[in-house]
Amino acid sequence: MGKVKKTTKNDRTLFFVCLLIFVVVVFIVPSIQTVTTNIVNVKNSRTLRILSSYENEVVEEEVKAYAKSIDKQVSFTYMGDLDIVSELNNNSSNYDAVWISNSMWLYMLDNSYLTSDSKSISISPVVFGIKRSKALALGLVDTDVTNMDILNLVKEKKIKYVMSSVTQTNVGATAYLGFLSSLAGNPEVLTEEMLDDENLVNDLISLFSGVERVSGDESYLEDMFLNDDNYEAVIASEASLININKRLQKQNKEELYFIYPSDGVAINDSAFAYINSDEVKKETFLEIQSYLLSDDGQKMLEEKGQRTWYGGVSDNSNIKIFNPKWGIDTKKYLNVTKFPSKNVITRAINLYIEKLRKPTHVVFCLDYSGSMSGDGIEELTNAMDYILDYDKASADKLQFSENDKITVITFNYEVDDIWQAESGYNTADLIRNINNKYPVGSTALYDAIISGLDILSEDSDEYTKTIIAMTDGAVNVGTFEHLSSYYKSINSDIPIYSITFGDARESQLEEIAKLSNARVFDGKTNLLEAFKDVRGYN
């Protein structure tokens, strides 16, 4: 027989330690996780999760303060209105309420019963803001002006303007639908058949030929306009124009005069609706909604430039905010545009992309330096494949049209390749070339941008012109001073947008953005989403 091993004190200690670990892992840790989860769930159950348009950021603190005063909590998640529609179609369970600029977008939801208890919190017309001296020179001050009058001024090249994206923002889309209805003769019901009218299509093409720059973000539109004294007009909400004029006052600059077309003005009605069946959350929602519609809530909104009175007409509006010198007449009824059905809106947006939008010439400057090897080049080629493939991009209304031009410039230690497509429909060669190229060398972004500027400055002004630059590292060939000198010498308003990636030096890209009144987009987390965002700016 073998000798039986004697159990030692160390063996017993080891046994009990193992037993203790087993008990902790199997019984105690799950209990702690359950308790933690319950605590989080209790907290979430008390928090009203609001999916909101960006315009409501200015009142977030006031809403949170009111919620706290009644022992409630609210949280805000901000998106553009068109993104809100997509988010609710796919992830509505993440939210309890939606506060959207225009109630028409709620009718675009896949599930028409998703929201309930919707009420308009305030209204804001979408109008033209024109520098007062320009408005006086054109005879637009203290007189009735129609949308056709504005169209004729654009046709005669007497007015150019900037606006937010029709395909990516509420104000851009709302303005477009307002023009569409007015120029169609303000029919009782706008139909799909009316969109086939050749005269209407030609009028809208002429109207959008006056666009100088487009912003994919309504709040950035204000900054973009204010950063360039050469812009003479802007289409925006009344509340946004009021904010622009306040900022112009502080800078001792010429203010804008607002034009409210007498034959039709599009109105945003700031709809606040419930999207959850939880009765506890609904009670909180109704309390917040009641506050916003109360005298205190409405006064707070009015101070932010929102109209809060019935029908948008008031004899007692605050003239320090709704300044009559700016062309605001709150005693005058507005001829409000009627929005069409979901099918007509969808068809109208597609019509805009394919035929009405001013053609764009976009130059992509793509980094093929050695640091892009591996995941970097794979992500870049996937993103470019999405943007340039008509069917893929059209899912998010980002496709190029037949009349658009696309140039791709690749760079490493020097400008390497320049590939062009004369139509947004013919991008197969671009996609193939991008996929078949390999990274090597250093980073000559400045030289690539200069090549892009050279190409665009020689092209017709019938195009909006944009450069989209992408790099994953520090620019180590050429100098910013050389780029800056060249940019100023061509005297052209060409925005240079950049997308950060990898270890890109953001300070260098911010210099380029400031030079050209543009923006830098963060592609480090999701390059594809960054490309989607930047497409809204051209």
C-alpha positions as CSV (number, residue, x, y, z in Angstrom):
1,M,0.0,0.0,0.0
2,G,1.1,3.5,-0.7
3,K,1.7,5.9,2.1
4,V,-1.2,8.2,3.0
5,K,-0.2,11.9,2.8
6,K,-0.9,13.8,6.0
7,T,-3.0,16.9,5.7
8,T,-1.0,20.0,6.7
9,K,-2.1,23.3,8.1
10,N,-1.1,25.0,4.8
11,D,-3.3,22.6,2.9
12,R,-6.3,23.4,5.0
13,T,-5.6,27.1,4.6
14,L,-5.4,26.8,0.9
15,F,-8.6,24.8,0.8
16,F,-10.5,27.5,2.8
17,V,-9.1,30.3,0.6
18,C,-10.3,28.5,-2.5
19,L,-13.6,27.9,-0.9
20,L,-13.9,31.6,0.0
21,I,-13.0,32.6,-3.6
22,F,-15.7,30.2,-4.9
23,V,-18.3,31.7,-2.7
24,V,-17.4,35.3,-3.6
25,V,-17.4,34.6,-7.3
26,V,-20.6,32.5,-7.4
27,F,-22.8,34.2,-4.8
28,I,-21.5,37.6,-3.7
29,V,-20.3,39.2,-6.9
30,P,-23.6,38.5,-8.8
31,S,-25.5,39.9,-5.8
32,I,-23.4,43.1,-5.9
33,Q,-23.9,43.4,-9.6
34,T,-27.6,42.9,-9.2
35,V,-27.8,45.6,-6.5
36,T,-25.7,47.9,-8.6
37,T,-27.9,47.3,-11.7
38,N,-31.0,47.9,-9.6
39,I,-29.6,51.2,-8.3
40,V,-28.8,52.3,-11.9
41,N,-32.3,51.2,-13.0
42,V,-33.9,53.1,-10.1
43,K,-31.9,56.2,-11.1
44,N,-32.9,55.7,-14.8
45,S,-36.5,55.2,-13.8
46,R,-36.5,58.7,-12.3
47,T,-34.7,60.3,-15.2
48,L,-36.8,61.5,-18.2
49,R,-34.5,60.9,-21.2
50,I,-35.2,63.5,-23.8
51,L,-34.0,63.2,-27.4
52,S,-33.8,66.8,-28.6
53,S,-32.9,69.2,-31.4
54,Y,-29.8,71.2,-30.9
55,E,-31.8,74.5,-30.7
56,N,-33.0,73.5,-27.2
57,E,-29.5,73.5,-25.8
58,V,-30.0,77.1,-24.8
59,V,-32.7,76.1,-22.3
60,E,-31.3,72.8,-21.0
61,E,-30.1,74.3,-17.6
62,E,-33.5,76.0,-17.0
63,V,-35.4,72.7,-17.7
64,K,-33.1,70.7,-15.5
65,A,-33.4,73.3,-12.7
66,Y,-37.2,73.1,-12.9
67,A,-37.1,69.3,-12.8
68,K,-34.9,69.4,-9.7
69,S,-37.3,71.7,-8.0
70,I,-40.0,69.0,-8.3
71,D,-37.6,66.2,-7.3
72,K,-37.3,64.9,-10.9
73,Q,-34.4,64.4,-13.2
74,V,-34.1,64.9,-17.0
75,S,-31.3,64.2,-19.4
76,F,-30.8,65.5,-22.9
77,T,-29.3,63.8,-26.0
78,Y,-28.9,66.2,-29.0
79,M,-29.1,65.4,-32.7
80,G,-30.2,67.1,-35.9
81,D,-33.9,66.7,-36.6
82,L,-33.4,64.3,-39.5
83,D,-31.0,62.2,-37.4
84,I,-33.7,62.2,-34.7
85,V,-36.1,60.5,-37.1
86,S,-33.6,57.8,-37.9
87,E,-32.7,57.3,-34.3
88,L,-36.3,56.9,-33.3
89,N,-36.9,54.5,-36.1
90,N,-34.1,52.3,-34.8
91,N,-33.6,53.0,-31.1
92,S,-36.7,54.5,-29.6
93,S,-36.4,52.4,-26.5
94,N,-33.4,54.5,-25.4
95,Y,-35.6,57.6,-24.9
96,D,-38.8,58.7,-23.1
97,A,-39.6,61.9,-24.9
98,V,-38.6,63.8,-28.1
99,W,-38.4,67.6,-28.4
100,I,-38.0,68.3,-32.1
101,S,-37.9,71.6,-34.1
102,N,-40.8,70.7,-36.4
103,S,-43.7,68.3,-35.8
104,M,-43.7,67.4,-39.5
105,W,-40.7,65.1,-38.8
106,L,-42.8,63.0,-36.4
107,Y,-45.1,62.1,-39.3
108,M,-42.0,60.8,-41.1
109,L,-41.5,58.0,-38.5
110,D,-42.0,54.4,-39.6
111,N,-44.3,53.9,-36.6
112,S,-47.0,56.6,-36.7
113,Y,-48.1,55.6,-33.2
114,L,-44.7,55.9,-31.6
115,T,-45.3,59.3,-30.0
116,S,-48.2,60.7,-28.1
117,D,-49.2,63.8,-26.2
118,S,-47.4,66.1,-28.6
119,K,-47.8,69.8,-28.1
120,S,-46.2,72.8,-29.7
121,I,-44.0,74.6,-27.2
122,S,-43.1,77.7,-29.3
123,I,-42.8,78.8,-32.9
124,S,-40.0,80.3,-35.0
125,P,-40.4,81.4,-38.7
126,V,-37.7,80.5,-41.2
127,V,-36.7,83.7,-43.0
128,F,-34.1,85.6,-44.9
129,G,-31.7,87.8,-43.0
130,I,-30.0,90.4,-45.3
131,K,-27.5,93.1,-44.3
132,R,-29.5,96.2,-43.8
133,S,-27.6,98.3,-46.3
134,K,-28.1,95.6,-49.0
135,A,-31.8,95.4,-48.2
136,L,-32.2,99.1,-48.5
137,A,-30.3,99.2,-51.8
138,L,-32.7,96.5,-53.1
139,G,-35.8,98.2,-51.9
140,L,-36.7,95.4,-49.5
141,V,-37.2,97.5,-46.3
142,D,-40.7,98.3,-45.0
143,T,-42.5,96.7,-47.9
144,D,-44.1,93.4,-48.8
145,V,-41.7,90.9,-50.4
146,T,-42.7,87.6,-52.0
147,N,-40.6,84.5,-52.5
148,M,-40.8,85.2,-56.3
149,D,-39.2,88.6,-55.6
150,I,-36.3,86.9,-53.8
151,L,-36.0,84.4,-56.7
152,N,-35.8,87.2,-59.2
153,L,-33.1,88.9,-57.2
154,V,-31.1,85.7,-57.2
155,K,-31.6,85.2,-60.9
156,E,-30.3,88.7,-61.5
157,K,-27.3,87.8,-59.3
158,K,-28.2,90.6,-56.9
159,I,-28.3,88.3,-53.8
160,K,-26.2,85.4,-52.7
161,Y,-26.8,83.6,-49.4
162,V,-25.6,80.9,-47.0
163,M,-27.9,78.3,-45.5
164,S,-27.9,75.0,-43.6
165,S,-28.1,71.7,-45.4
166,V,-31.5,70.7,-46.9
167,T,-30.7,67.0,-46.6
168,Q,-29.1,67.1,-43.1
169,T,-30.9,69.9,-41.1
170,N,-34.4,70.9,-40.2
171,V,-34.1,74.5,-41.1
172,G,-32.6,73.8,-44.5
173,A,-35.3,71.3,-45.3
174,T,-38.1,73.5,-43.8
175,A,-36.9,76.5,-45.9
176,Y,-36.8,74.4,-49.0
177,L,-40.3,73.0,-48.5
178,G,-41.5,76.6,-47.9
179,F,-40.0,77.8,-51.1
180,L,-41.4,74.7,-52.9
181,S,-44.9,75.3,-51.8
182,S,-44.9,79.1,-52.5
183,L,-43.3,78.8,-55.9
184,A,-45.8,76.1,-56.8
185,G,-48.6,78.7,-56.1
186,N,-49.4,77.7,-52.5
187,P,-51.8,74.8,-53.4
188,E,-54.1,73.5,-50.8
189,V,-52.3,70.1,-51.1
190,L,-48.9,69.8,-52.7
191,T,-48.8,66.6,-54.7
192,E,-46.1,64.4,-56.2
193,E,-47.3,65.3,-59.7
194,M,-46.6,69.0,-59.1
195,L,-42.9,68.1,-58.5
196,D,-42.8,67.2,-62.2
197,D,-43.6,70.7,-63.3
198,E,-40.7,71.9,-65.4
199,N,-41.2,75.6,-64.6
200,L,-41.2,74.9,-60.9
201,V,-38.0,72.8,-61.2
202,N,-36.3,75.5,-63.1
203,D,-37.3,78.2,-60.6
204,L,-35.9,76.1,-57.8
205,I,-32.7,75.4,-59.6
206,S,-32.3,79.2,-60.1
207,L,-33.1,79.8,-56.4
208,F,-30.4,77.4,-55.2
209,S,-27.9,78.8,-57.6
210,G,-27.5,81.7,-55.2
211,V,-26.1,79.5,-52.4
212,E,-22.5,80.5,-51.5
213,R,-21.9,78.1,-48.6
214,V,-23.8,75.3,-46.9
215,S,-23.5,74.2,-43.2
216,G,-24.4,70.7,-42.0
217,D,-25.1,72.1,-38.6
218,E,-27.7,74.9,-37.8
219,S,-25.7,76.2,-34.8
220,Y,-22.5,76.3,-36.8
221,L,-24.2,78.3,-39.5
222,E,-24.2,81.3,-37.2
223,D,-20.5,81.0,-36.6
224,M,-19.8,80.5,-40.3
225,F,-21.8,83.6,-41.2
226,L,-20.3,85.7,-38.5
227,N,-16.7,84.7,-39.4
228,D,-16.9,86.1,-42.9
229,D,-17.9,89.8,-43.4
230,N,-18.3,89.2,-47.1
231,Y,-21.5,87.1,-46.7
232,E,-24.5,89.4,-47.3
233,A,-27.5,87.1,-46.5
234,V,-28.4,84.0,-44.6
235,I,-31.5,81.7,-44.4
236,A,-32.2,80.7,-40.8
237,S,-34.8,80.6,-38.1
238,E,-36.0,83.9,-36.6
239,A,-34.5,82.9,-33.3
240,S,-31.1,82.2,-34.8
241,L,-31.2,85.5,-36.8
242,I,-32.0,87.3,-33.5
243,N,-28.9,85.7,-31.9
244,I,-26.8,86.6,-34.9
245,N,-27.9,90.3,-34.7
246,K,-27.1,90.3,-30.9
247,R,-23.6,89.1,-31.7
248,L,-23.2,91.6,-34.5
249,Q,-24.3,94.4,-32.1
250,K,-21.6,93.4,-29.6
251,Q,-19.0,93.5,-32.4
252,N,-20.3,96.9,-33.6
253,K,-21.0,95.4,-37.1
254,E,-23.9,95.9,-39.5
255,E,-27.0,94.0,-38.5
256,L,-29.4,92.0,-40.6
257,Y,-32.8,93.0,-41.8
258,F,-35.3,90.1,-41.7
259,I,-37.5,89.3,-44.7
260,Y,-40.9,87.5,-44.1
261,P,-42.2,86.6,-47.6
262,S,-45.9,87.7,-47.8
263,D,-46.8,84.7,-50.0
264,G,-45.6,82.0,-47.5
265,V,-43.3,81.6,-44.5
266,A,-42.3,78.2,-43.2
267,I,-42.8,77.8,-39.4
268,N,-41.0,75.5,-36.9
269,D,-43.4,74.6,-34.1
270,S,-41.0,73.0,-31.5
271,A,-43.0,69.8,-30.8
272,F,-42.6,68.0,-27.4
273,A,-43.9,64.5,-27.4
274,Y,-43.9,61.3,-25.3
275,I,-42.4,58.1,-26.6
276,N,-42.6,55.7,-23.6
277,S,-45.5,53.7,-22.1
278,D,-44.1,54.0,-18.5
279,E,-46.7,55.9,-16.5
280,V,-44.1,57.1,-14.0
281,K,-42.1,58.6,-16.7
282,K,-45.2,60.0,-18.4
283,E,-46.0,61.9,-15.2
284,T,-42.6,63.6,-15.3
285,F,-43.0,64.3,-19.0
286,L,-46.4,66.0,-18.5
287,E,-45.0,68.1,-15.6
288,I,-42.0,69.3,-17.8
289,Q,-44.4,70.0,-20.7
290,S,-46.7,72.0,-18.4
291,Y,-43.8,74.0,-17.2
292,L,-42.7,74.8,-20.7
293,L,-46.2,76.0,-21.6
294,S,-46.6,77.9,-18.3
295,D,-46.1,81.7,-18.0
296,D,-42.7,81.2,-16.5
297,G,-41.6,78.7,-19.2
298,Q,-43.0,80.8,-22.1
299,K,-41.2,83.9,-20.8
300,M,-38.0,82.0,-20.6
301,L,-38.4,80.8,-24.2
302,E,-39.3,84.3,-25.4
303,E,-36.1,85.6,-24.0
304,K,-34.3,83.1,-26.2
305,G,-36.0,84.5,-29.3
306,Q,-38.9,82.0,-29.6
307,R,-42.4,83.2,-30.3
308,T,-44.7,81.9,-27.6
309,W,-48.0,83.6,-28.3
310,Y,-51.0,82.1,-30.1
311,G,-50.8,82.3,-33.8
312,G,-47.4,84.0,-33.6
313,V,-49.0,87.4,-33.2
314,S,-48.6,89.7,-30.2
315,D,-49.1,93.3,-29.3
316,N,-46.9,92.9,-26.2
317,S,-43.7,91.2,-27.4
318,N,-40.4,92.3,-25.9
319,I,-39.0,94.7,-28.5
320,K,-35.5,94.4,-27.1
321,I,-35.6,90.8,-28.4
322,F,-38.1,91.1,-31.3
323,N,-36.6,94.4,-32.5
324,P,-38.8,96.3,-35.1
325,K,-35.6,97.8,-36.5
326,W,-34.7,94.4,-37.7
327,G,-37.9,94.0,-39.7
328,I,-39.7,92.0,-37.0
329,D,-43.4,92.9,-36.8
330,T,-45.0,90.6,-34.2
331,K,-48.4,92.3,-34.8
332,K,-48.6,91.1,-38.3
333,Y,-50.0,87.7,-39.2
334,L,-47.7,85.4,-41.2
335,N,-48.9,83.5,-44.2
336,V,-47.8,80.1,-43.0
337,T,-46.7,77.4,-45.5
338,K,-48.5,74.1,-45.3
339,F,-46.3,71.1,-45.3
340,P,-47.0,68.2,-47.6
341,S,-47.4,64.5,-46.9
342,K,-44.6,62.0,-46.0
343,N,-44.4,60.7,-49.6
344,V,-44.2,64.2,-51.1
345,I,-41.5,65.3,-48.6
346,T,-39.5,62.2,-49.4
347,R,-39.9,62.7,-53.2
348,A,-39.1,66.4,-52.8
349,I,-35.8,65.7,-50.9
350,N,-34.7,63.3,-53.6
351,L,-35.6,65.9,-56.2
352,Y,-33.4,68.4,-54.5
353,I,-30.4,66.0,-54.4
354,E,-30.7,64.9,-58.0
355,K,-31.7,68.2,-59.8
356,L,-32.1,71.3,-57.6
357,R,-29.0,71.5,-55.4
358,K,-26.3,73.7,-56.8
359,P,-23.7,71.3,-58.2
360,T,-20.7,70.7,-56.0
361,H,-17.0,70.0,-56.8
362,V,-15.4,68.2,-53.9
363,V,-11.7,67.5,-53.7
364,F,-10.7,64.7,-51.3
365,C,-7.1,64.8,-50.1
366,L,-6.3,61.3,-48.8
367,D,-3.4,60.4,-46.7
368,Y,-1.4,57.4,-48.0
369,S,1.7,57.9,-45.8
370,G,3.4,54.9,-44.2
371,S,1.6,55.3,-40.9
372,M,-1.7,54.5,-42.6
373,S,-0.7,50.8,-43.2
374,G,-3.0,48.2,-41.7
375,D,-6.3,49.3,-40.0
376,G,-5.9,52.9,-41.1
377,I,-6.0,52.3,-44.8
378,E,-8.7,49.7,-44.5
379,E,-11.0,52.2,-42.6
380,L,-10.2,54.9,-45.1
381,T,-11.0,52.8,-48.2
382,N,-14.2,51.5,-46.6
383,A,-15.3,55.1,-45.8
384,M,-14.5,56.3,-49.3
385,D,-16.3,53.3,-50.8
386,Y,-19.4,54.2,-48.8
387,I,-19.3,57.9,-49.7
388,L,-18.6,57.4,-53.4
389,D,-21.0,54.4,-54.0
390,Y,-24.3,55.9,-55.1
391,D,-26.5,53.2,-53.6
392,K,-24.8,53.1,-50.3
393,A,-24.6,56.8,-49.8
394,S,-28.2,57.3,-50.9
395,A,-29.4,55.4,-47.8
396,D,-28.4,58.5,-45.8
397,K,-29.2,61.1,-48.5
398,L,-25.5,61.7,-49.0
399,Q,-25.1,60.6,-52.6
400,F,-23.4,62.7,-55.3
401,S,-25.6,63.8,-58.2
402,E,-25.1,63.5,-61.9
403,N,-23.9,67.1,-62.1
404,D,-21.4,66.9,-59.3
405,K,-17.6,66.7,-59.8
406,I,-15.2,64.7,-57.6
407,T,-11.5,64.9,-57.4
408,V,-9.3,62.6,-55.3
409,I,-5.7,63.7,-54.5
410,T,-3.5,61.1,-52.8
411,F,-0.4,62.2,-50.9
412,N,2.5,60.8,-48.9
413,Y,5.9,62.6,-49.0
414,E,4.5,64.4,-52.1
415,V,1.3,64.8,-54.1
416,D,1.1,61.4,-55.7
417,D,-2.1,60.8,-57.7
418,I,-4.9,63.0,-59.0
419,W,-8.0,61.2,-60.1
420,Q,-11.2,62.9,-61.3
421,A,-14.8,62.0,-62.0
422,E,-16.9,64.4,-64.1
423,S,-20.2,63.0,-62.7
424,G,-21.2,61.7,-59.3
425,Y,-22.8,58.8,-61.2
426,N,-19.4,57.6,-62.5
427,T,-17.3,56.8,-59.5
428,A,-16.4,53.2,-60.1
429,D,-12.8,54.1,-61.3
430,L,-12.2,56.3,-58.3
431,I,-13.3,53.5,-55.9
432,R,-11.1,51.0,-57.7
433,N,-8.0,53.3,-57.7
434,I,-8.5,54.1,-54.0
435,N,-8.7,50.4,-53.1
436,N,-5.6,49.5,-55.2
437,K,-3.2,52.0,-53.7
438,Y,-0.8,51.3,-50.8
439,P,0.6,53.7,-48.2
440,V,4.3,54.6,-48.0
441,G,6.4,57.6,-46.9
442,S,5.7,60.8,-45.0
443,T,2.9,63.4,-44.9
444,A,2.6,66.3,-47.4
445,L,-0.9,67.4,-46.6
446,Y,-0.2,71.1,-47.2
447,D,1.0,70.4,-50.7
448,A,-2.1,68.3,-51.4
449,I,-4.4,71.0,-50.3
450,I,-2.6,73.6,-52.5
451,S,-3.1,71.3,-55.5
452,G,-6.8,71.0,-54.6
453,L,-7.1,74.8,-54.3
454,D,-5.4,75.2,-57.7
455,I,-7.9,72.8,-59.3
456,L,-11.0,74.4,-57.7
457,S,-10.0,78.0,-58.3
458,E,-9.9,77.3,-62.0
459,D,-13.3,75.8,-62.0
460,S,-16.6,77.6,-62.8
461,D,-18.5,79.4,-60.0
462,E,-21.5,77.3,-61.0
463,Y,-20.2,74.8,-58.4
464,T,-19.9,75.0,-54.7
465,K,-16.3,74.1,-54.0
466,T,-15.0,72.1,-51.0
467,I,-11.9,70.4,-49.9
468,I,-12.1,67.5,-47.5
469,A,-8.7,66.5,-46.1
470,M,-7.8,63.4,-44.1
471,T,-4.6,62.6,-42.3
472,D,-3.6,60.3,-39.5
473,G,-0.4,62.0,-38.4
474,A,1.6,65.3,-38.2
475,V,2.1,67.1,-41.4
476,N,5.9,66.9,-41.9
477,V,6.4,68.1,-45.4
478,G,5.8,71.8,-46.4
479,T,4.7,74.6,-44.2
480,F,1.4,76.2,-43.1
481,E,2.7,79.6,-44.0
482,H,3.1,78.5,-47.6
483,L,-0.5,77.2,-47.6
484,S,-1.8,80.3,-45.9
485,S,-0.1,82.6,-48.4
486,Y,-1.4,80.6,-51.4
487,Y,-5.0,80.5,-50.0
488,K,-5.1,84.3,-49.5
489,S,-3.6,84.9,-53.0
490,I,-6.4,83.1,-54.8
491,N,-9.1,85.2,-53.0
492,S,-11.7,82.5,-53.1
493,D,-14.1,81.2,-50.5
494,I,-13.2,77.5,-50.5
495,P,-13.7,75.8,-47.2
496,I,-11.0,73.2,-46.2
497,Y,-12.6,70.6,-43.9
498,S,-10.4,68.1,-42.1
499,I,-11.0,64.7,-40.6
500,T,-8.7,63.6,-37.7
501,F,-7.6,60.1,-37.6
502,G,-5.0,58.1,-35.6
503,D,-2.4,60.5,-34.1
504,A,-3.4,63.4,-36.3
505,R,-2.1,66.7,-34.9
506,E,-5.3,68.6,-34.4
507,S,-3.6,72.0,-33.9
508,Q,-2.4,71.9,-37.5
509,L,-5.8,71.0,-38.8
510,E,-7.5,73.7,-36.7
511,E,-5.1,76.3,-38.3
512,I,-6.3,75.1,-41.7
513,A,-9.9,75.3,-40.6
514,K,-9.6,78.8,-39.2
515,L,-7.8,80.0,-42.4
516,S,-10.8,78.8,-44.6
517,N,-13.7,79.4,-42.2
518,A,-14.3,75.6,-41.9
519,R,-14.3,72.9,-39.3
520,V,-12.4,69.8,-38.1
521,F,-14.3,66.6,-37.7
522,D,-13.3,63.8,-35.3
523,G,-12.8,60.5,-37.1
524,K,-10.7,58.8,-34.4
525,T,-13.6,57.0,-33.0
526,N,-15.6,56.4,-36.2
527,L,-14.2,57.5,-39.5
528,L,-17.3,56.6,-41.4
529,E,-19.5,58.8,-39.2
530,A,-17.0,61.6,-39.7
531,F,-17.3,61.3,-43.4
532,K,-21.1,61.3,-43.2
533,D,-21.0,64.5,-41.1
534,V,-18.6,66.4,-43.4
535,R,-20.7,65.5,-46.5
536,G,-23.5,67.7,-45.0
537,Y,-21.3,70.7,-45.6
538,N,-21.1,70.5,-49.4
